[in-house]
């Protein structure tokens, strides 16, 4: 997992052409004058819009109301890396290592989705506009959790990137 404020982590996207294009798209999502930003701002709860890029990358622009921790859906992916960034609103993510989580439903390869039961080994992070979380295959994650006691609208983008383009090396 990687967490960073988009304007501060531009150098992470210089590793290849695909990541460079993703950075440009994410930067546009935060630019109030851009078409991407305006499209995300117009989304109502339950709506989404998908943008396809070269290399098998796709961006899912979406809006939803946050939920309680009891409603969390824990997932990971085998082939894709999730780049998740809030544009409007804020949400909490629960994150745990997949080795400390029990699988609820095994890999659905058509959806690249593994579902998990909740874990006693969760950490939490808050996403706010411009804060980017990158989840790899080892990262069980559950987003859309309310940052306070009330549900609120989140408008965001999830960019699905084939894992061969992403190297979160130390």
GUSELUM-638208 format. One line per 5 residues: number of its first residue (from 1); for each residue z, x, y of N, C-alpha, C. Coordinates in Angstrom, 1 decimal. Layout:
BEGIN
NUM	Z,X,Y,Z,X,Y,Z,X,Y ~ ...
REM end
This chain:
BEGIN
1	0.0,0.8,-1.2,0.0,0.0,0.0,0.0,0.9,1.2 ~ -0.7,0.4,2.2,-0.7,1.1,3.5,-0.5,0.0,4.6 ~ 0.3,0.3,5.6,0.5,-0.6,6.7,0.4,0.2,8.0 ~ -0.4,-0.3,9.0,-0.5,0.3,10.2,-1.1,-0.6,11.3 ~ -0.9,-0.3,12.5,-1.5,-1.0,13.6,-2.9,-0.6,13.8
6	-3.9,-1.5,13.8,-5.3,-1.1,13.7,-5.7,-0.1,14.8 ~ -5.4,-0.2,16.1,-5.8,0.8,17.0,-5.3,2.2,16.8 ~ -4.2,2.3,16.0,-3.6,3.6,15.8,-4.1,4.3,14.5 ~ -4.9,3.5,13.7,-5.3,4.1,12.4,-6.8,4.3,12.3 ~ -7.5,4.3,13.4,-9.0,4.4,13.3,-9.4,5.6,12.5
11	-8.7,6.7,12.5,-9.1,7.9,11.7,-9.2,7.7,10.2 ~ -8.4,6.7,9.7,-8.4,6.4,8.3,-9.8,5.8,7.9 ~ -10.5,5.3,8.8,-11.8,4.6,8.5,-13.0,5.5,8.6 ~ -12.8,6.8,8.8,-13.9,7.7,9.0,-14.4,8.4,7.7 ~ -13.8,7.9,6.6,-14.1,8.6,5.3,-15.5,8.3,4.7
16	-16.0,7.1,5.1,-17.3,6.7,4.6,-17.9,5.6,5.5 ~ -19.2,5.4,5.3,-19.9,4.4,6.1,-19.4,3.0,5.9 ~ -19.0,2.6,4.7,-18.4,1.3,4.4,-17.2,1.1,5.2 ~ -16.2,2.0,5.2,-15.0,1.9,5.9,-15.2,1.9,7.4 ~ -16.2,2.6,7.9,-16.5,2.6,9.3,-17.0,1.2,9.8
21	-17.8,0.6,8.9,-18.3,-0.8,9.3,-17.1,-1.8,9.2 ~ -16.2,-1.6,8.3,-15.0,-2.5,8.2,-14.2,-2.3,9.5 ~ -14.0,-1.1,9.9,-13.2,-0.9,11.1,-13.8,-1.6,12.3 ~ -15.1,-1.5,12.5,-15.8,-2.1,13.6,-15.6,-3.6,13.5 ~ -15.7,-4.2,12.3,-15.5,-5.6,12.1,-14.1,-6.0,12.5
26	-13.1,-5.3,12.0,-11.7,-5.6,12.3,-11.4,-5.5,13.8 ~ -12.0,-4.4,14.4,-11.8,-4.2,15.8,-12.4,-5.4,16.6 ~ -13.6,-5.9,16.2,-14.2,-7.1,16.8,-13.3,-8.3,16.6 ~ -12.6,-8.4,15.5,-11.7,-9.6,15.2,-10.6,-9.6,16.3 ~ -10.2,-8.5,16.8,-9.1,-8.5,17.8,-9.7,-8.5,19.3
31	-11.0,-8.4,19.4,-11.6,-8.4,20.8,-11.9,-9.8,21.2 ~ -11.1,-10.3,22.2,-11.2,-11.7,22.6,-12.6,-12.1,23.0 ~ -13.5,-11.2,23.4,-14.8,-11.5,23.8,-15.8,-11.5,22.7 ~ -15.4,-11.1,21.5,-16.4,-11.0,20.4,-16.6,-12.4,19.7 ~ -17.7,-12.5,19.0,-18.1,-13.7,18.3,-17.1,-13.8,17.1
36	-16.7,-12.7,16.4,-15.8,-12.8,15.3,-14.5,-13.3,15.7 ~ -13.9,-12.8,16.8,-12.6,-13.3,17.3,-12.7,-14.8,17.6 ~ -13.7,-15.2,18.3,-13.9,-16.6,18.7,-14.0,-17.5,17.5 ~ -14.7,-17.0,16.4,-14.9,-17.8,15.2,-13.5,-18.0,14.5 ~ -12.8,-16.9,14.4,-11.4,-17.0,13.8,-10.5,-17.9,14.6
41	-10.6,-17.8,15.9,-9.7,-18.6,16.8,-10.0,-20.1,16.6 ~ -11.2,-20.5,16.3,-11.6,-21.9,16.1,-11.2,-22.5,14.8 ~ -10.8,-21.6,13.8,-10.5,-22.2,12.5,-9.2,-23.0,12.5 ~ -9.3,-24.1,11.8,-8.1,-25.0,11.7,-7.5,-24.7,10.3 ~ -6.2,-25.1,10.1,-5.5,-24.9,8.9,-6.3,-25.4,7.7
46	-6.5,-24.6,6.7,-7.3,-24.9,5.5,-8.7,-24.6,5.6 ~ -9.2,-24.1,6.7,-10.6,-23.7,6.8,-10.8,-22.2,6.6 ~ -12.0,-21.8,6.1,-12.3,-20.4,6.0,-13.8,-20.2,6.2 ~ -14.2,-19.0,6.5,-15.5,-18.6,6.7,-15.7,-17.2,6.1 ~ -16.8,-17.0,5.3,-17.0,-15.8,4.6,-18.1,-15.0,5.2
51	-17.9,-13.7,5.4,-19.0,-12.8,5.9,-19.2,-11.8,4.8 ~ -20.5,-11.6,4.4,-20.8,-10.6,3.4,-21.4,-9.3,4.0 ~ -21.0,-8.2,3.5,-21.4,-6.9,4.0,-22.1,-6.1,2.9 ~ -22.8,-5.1,3.2,-23.4,-4.2,2.2,-22.3,-3.6,1.3 ~ -22.6,-3.2,0.1,-21.6,-2.5,-0.7,-20.7,-3.4,-1.5
56	-20.9,-4.7,-1.4,-20.1,-5.6,-2.1,-18.8,-6.0,-1.4 ~ -18.8,-5.7,-0.1,-17.6,-6.0,0.8,-17.8,-7.4,1.3 ~ -16.7,-8.2,1.3,-16.8,-9.5,2.0,-15.5,-9.7,2.8 ~ -15.7,-10.4,3.9,-14.5,-10.7,4.8,-14.3,-12.2,4.7 ~ -13.1,-12.6,4.5,-12.7,-14.0,4.4,-11.9,-14.3,5.7
61	-12.5,-15.0,6.6,-11.8,-15.4,7.8,-11.1,-16.8,7.5 ~ -9.8,-16.9,7.7,-9.1,-18.1,7.2,-8.0,-18.4,8.1 ~ -7.6,-19.7,8.0,-6.4,-20.2,8.7,-5.6,-21.1,7.8 ~ -4.3,-20.9,7.9,-3.4,-21.8,7.1,-2.0,-21.8,7.8 ~ -1.2,-22.8,7.3,0.2,-22.9,7.7,1.0,-22.1,6.8
66	2.0,-21.3,7.4,2.9,-20.5,6.5,3.8,-21.4,5.7 ~ 4.3,-20.8,4.6,5.1,-21.6,3.6,6.5,-20.9,3.5 ~ 7.3,-21.5,2.6,8.6,-21.0,2.4,8.5,-19.9,1.3 ~ 9.5,-19.1,1.2,9.5,-18.0,0.1,9.4,-18.6,-1.3 ~ 9.9,-19.8,-1.5,9.9,-20.4,-2.8,8.4,-20.8,-3.2
71	7.6,-21.0,-2.2,6.2,-21.3,-2.5,5.2,-20.1,-2.6 ~ 5.8,-18.9,-2.6,5.0,-17.7,-2.6,4.2,-17.6,-3.9 ~ 2.9,-17.1,-3.7,2.0,-16.9,-4.8,1.8,-15.4,-4.9 ~ 2.2,-14.8,-6.0,2.2,-13.4,-6.3,0.9,-13.0,-7.0 ~ 0.2,-12.0,-6.5,-1.1,-11.6,-7.0,-1.3,-10.2,-6.9
76	-2.3,-9.7,-7.7,-2.9,-8.4,-7.4,-4.3,-8.5,-7.9 ~ -5.1,-7.4,-7.6,-6.5,-7.4,-8.0,-6.8,-6.1,-8.7 ~ -7.8,-6.1,-9.6,-8.2,-5.0,-10.4,-9.3,-4.2,-9.7 ~ -10.3,-4.8,-9.2,-11.5,-4.2,-8.7,-11.6,-4.1,-7.2 ~ -10.9,-4.9,-6.5,-11.0,-5.0,-5.0,-9.7,-4.5,-4.3
81	-9.8,-4.0,-3.2,-8.7,-3.6,-2.3,-8.7,-4.6,-1.2 ~ -7.5,-5.2,-0.9,-7.3,-6.2,0.2,-6.9,-5.5,1.5 ~ -7.7,-5.7,2.5,-7.4,-5.3,3.9,-7.0,-6.6,4.6 ~ -5.7,-6.8,4.9,-5.3,-8.1,5.5,-4.8,-7.9,6.9 ~ -5.4,-8.6,7.8,-5.0,-8.5,9.2,-4.9,-9.8,9.9
86	-3.8,-10.1,10.5,-3.5,-11.3,11.3,-4.2,-11.1,12.7 ~ -4.9,-12.2,13.1,-5.5,-12.2,14.4,-4.6,-13.1,15.4 ~ -4.1,-14.2,14.9,-3.2,-15.1,15.6,-2.1,-15.5,14.7 ~ -0.8,-15.5,15.3,0.3,-15.9,14.5,1.0,-14.7,13.9 ~ 1.9,-15.0,13.0,2.6,-13.9,12.2,3.0,-14.5,10.9
91	3.1,-13.6,9.9,3.5,-14.0,8.5,4.2,-12.8,7.9 ~ 5.0,-13.2,6.9,5.7,-12.2,6.0,4.9,-12.1,4.7 ~ 4.9,-10.8,4.2,4.3,-10.5,2.9,5.5,-10.0,2.1 ~ 5.6,-10.4,0.8,6.4,-9.8,-0.2,5.5,-8.9,-1.0 ~ 6.1,-7.7,-1.3,5.3,-6.7,-2.0,6.2,-6.0,-3.1
96	5.6,-5.8,-4.2,6.3,-5.1,-5.3,5.4,-4.3,-6.2 ~ 5.8,-3.2,-6.8,5.0,-2.5,-7.7,4.7,-3.4,-8.9 ~ 3.4,-3.3,-9.4,3.1,-4.2,-10.5,3.8,-3.8,-11.8 ~ 4.3,-2.6,-11.9,5.0,-2.2,-13.1,6.4,-2.8,-13.2 ~ 6.9,-3.4,-12.1,8.2,-4.1,-12.0,8.0,-5.6,-12.0
101	6.8,-6.1,-12.3,6.6,-7.5,-12.2,6.1,-8.0,-13.5 ~ 6.4,-9.3,-13.8,6.0,-9.9,-15.1,4.7,-10.7,-14.8 ~ 3.7,-10.5,-15.6,2.4,-11.2,-15.4,2.6,-12.7,-15.8 ~ 2.2,-13.6,-15.0,2.2,-15.0,-15.2,0.9,-15.4,-15.9 ~ -0.2,-15.0,-15.3,-1.6,-15.3,-15.8,-2.4,-13.9,-15.7
106	-2.9,-13.5,-16.9,-3.6,-12.2,-16.9,-4.9,-12.2,-16.0 ~ -5.5,-11.1,-16.0,-6.7,-10.9,-15.2,-7.8,-12.0,-15.4 ~ -8.1,-12.7,-14.3,-9.3,-13.6,-14.3,-10.4,-12.7,-13.7 ~ -11.2,-12.1,-14.5,-12.2,-11.2,-13.9,-13.2,-11.8,-13.0 ~ -13.5,-13.1,-13.2,-14.4,-13.8,-12.3,-13.9,-13.8,-10.9
111	-12.6,-13.9,-10.7,-11.9,-14.0,-9.4,-11.2,-12.7,-9.0 ~ -11.2,-11.7,-10.0,-10.5,-10.5,-9.8,-9.1,-10.8,-9.3 ~ -8.4,-11.5,-10.2,-7.0,-12.0,-9.8,-6.1,-12.0,-11.0 ~ -4.9,-11.4,-10.8,-3.8,-11.4,-11.7,-2.7,-12.1,-11.0 ~ -2.1,-13.1,-11.7,-0.9,-13.8,-11.1,0.4,-13.3,-11.7
116	1.4,-13.2,-10.9,2.7,-12.7,-11.4,3.8,-13.7,-11.1 ~ 4.9,-13.6,-11.8,6.2,-14.3,-11.5,6.8,-13.5,-10.4 ~ 7.8,-14.2,-9.7,8.5,-13.5,-8.7,9.3,-12.3,-9.3 ~ 9.7,-11.4,-8.5,10.4,-10.2,-9.0,11.6,-9.9,-8.2 ~ 12.6,-9.3,-8.8,13.8,-8.9,-8.1,13.6,-7.6,-7.3
121	12.4,-7.0,-7.4,12.1,-5.8,-6.7,11.2,-5.9,-5.5 ~ 11.3,-7.0,-4.8,10.4,-7.2,-3.6,10.9,-6.5,-2.4 ~ 9.9,-6.1,-1.6,10.1,-5.6,-0.2,9.4,-6.6,0.6 ~ 9.7,-6.7,1.9,9.0,-7.6,2.8,8.5,-6.8,4.0 ~ 7.3,-7.2,4.5,6.7,-6.7,5.7,6.2,-7.9,6.6
126	6.2,-7.7,7.9,5.7,-8.7,8.8,4.3,-8.3,9.3 ~ 3.4,-9.2,9.2,2.1,-8.9,9.9,2.0,-9.8,11.1 ~ 1.6,-9.1,12.2,1.4,-9.7,13.5,0.0,-9.3,14.0 ~ -0.5,-9.9,15.1,-1.9,-9.5,15.5,-2.1,-8.0,15.6 ~ -3.1,-7.6,14.8,-3.5,-6.2,14.8,-2.8,-5.3,13.8
131	-1.8,-5.8,13.1,-1.1,-5.1,12.1,-1.9,-5.3,10.8 ~ -2.3,-4.1,10.2,-3.1,-4.2,9.0,-2.4,-3.7,7.8 ~ -2.4,-4.5,6.7,-1.9,-4.2,5.4,-3.0,-4.0,4.4 ~ -3.0,-2.9,3.7,-4.0,-2.6,2.7,-3.3,-2.6,1.3 ~ -3.7,-3.5,0.4,-3.1,-3.6,-0.9,-4.0,-3.2,-2.0
136	-3.6,-2.2,-2.8,-4.4,-1.7,-3.9,-4.0,-2.4,-5.2 ~ -4.6,-2.0,-6.3,-4.3,-2.7,-7.6,-2.9,-2.6,-8.0 ~ -2.1,-1.6,-7.6,-0.7,-1.5,-8.0,0.2,-2.4,-7.2 ~ -0.3,-3.0,-6.1,0.5,-3.7,-5.2,0.5,-5.2,-5.4 ~ 1.5,-5.7,-6.1,1.6,-7.2,-6.2,2.1,-7.7,-4.8
141	1.4,-8.7,-4.3,1.7,-9.1,-2.9,1.6,-10.7,-2.9 ~ 2.4,-11.2,-1.9,2.4,-12.6,-1.7,2.5,-12.8,-0.2 ~ 1.5,-13.4,0.4,1.5,-13.6,1.9,1.7,-15.0,2.3 ~ 1.5,-15.2,3.6,1.6,-16.6,4.1,3.0,-17.1,4.2 ~ 4.0,-16.2,4.2,5.4,-16.7,4.2,5.8,-16.8,5.7
146	6.5,-17.9,5.9,7.0,-18.1,7.3,7.9,-17.0,7.8 ~ 7.7,-16.6,9.0,8.5,-15.6,9.6,9.9,-16.1,10.2 ~ 9.9,-17.5,10.2,11.2,-18.1,10.6,11.3,-19.4,9.8 ~ 12.2,-20.2,10.1,12.5,-21.4,9.3,11.4,-22.5,9.4 ~ 10.4,-22.4,10.3,9.4,-23.4,10.5,8.0,-22.9,10.1
151	7.2,-23.7,9.6,5.8,-23.4,9.3,5.1,-23.2,10.6 ~ 4.1,-22.2,10.6,3.3,-22.0,11.7,1.9,-21.6,11.3 ~ 1.0,-21.8,12.2,-0.4,-21.5,11.9,-0.7,-20.0,12.0 ~ -1.4,-19.5,11.0,-1.8,-18.1,10.9,-3.4,-18.1,10.8 ~ -4.0,-17.4,11.7,-5.5,-17.2,11.7,-5.7,-15.7,11.4
156	-6.4,-15.4,10.4,-6.5,-14.0,10.0,-7.8,-13.7,9.3 ~ -7.9,-12.4,8.8,-9.0,-12.0,8.0,-8.5,-11.2,6.8 ~ -9.1,-11.4,5.7,-8.9,-10.6,4.5,-10.3,-10.0,4.1 ~ -10.3,-8.7,4.2,-11.5,-8.0,3.8,-11.4,-7.5,2.4 ~ -12.2,-7.9,1.5,-12.2,-7.5,0.1,-13.2,-6.3,-0.1
161	-12.6,-5.1,-0.5,-13.4,-3.9,-0.5,-13.4,-3.3,-1.9 ~ -14.6,-3.1,-2.5,-14.6,-2.4,-3.8,-13.7,-1.1,-3.8 ~ -12.9,-0.9,-4.8,-11.9,0.2,-4.8,-12.6,1.6,-4.7 ~ -13.8,1.7,-5.1,-14.4,3.1,-5.0,-14.5,3.6,-3.6 ~ -14.5,2.7,-2.6,-14.6,3.1,-1.2,-13.3,3.4,-0.5
166	-12.2,3.2,-1.2,-10.9,3.3,-0.6,-10.0,4.4,-1.4 ~ -9.6,5.4,-0.6,-8.8,6.4,-1.2,-7.5,6.6,-0.3 ~ -6.4,6.0,-0.7,-5.2,6.2,0.1,-4.4,7.4,-0.4 ~ -5.0,8.5,-0.1,-4.4,9.8,-0.6,-3.2,10.3,0.3 ~ -2.3,11.0,-0.3,-1.2,11.6,0.5,-1.6,13.0,0.7
REM end
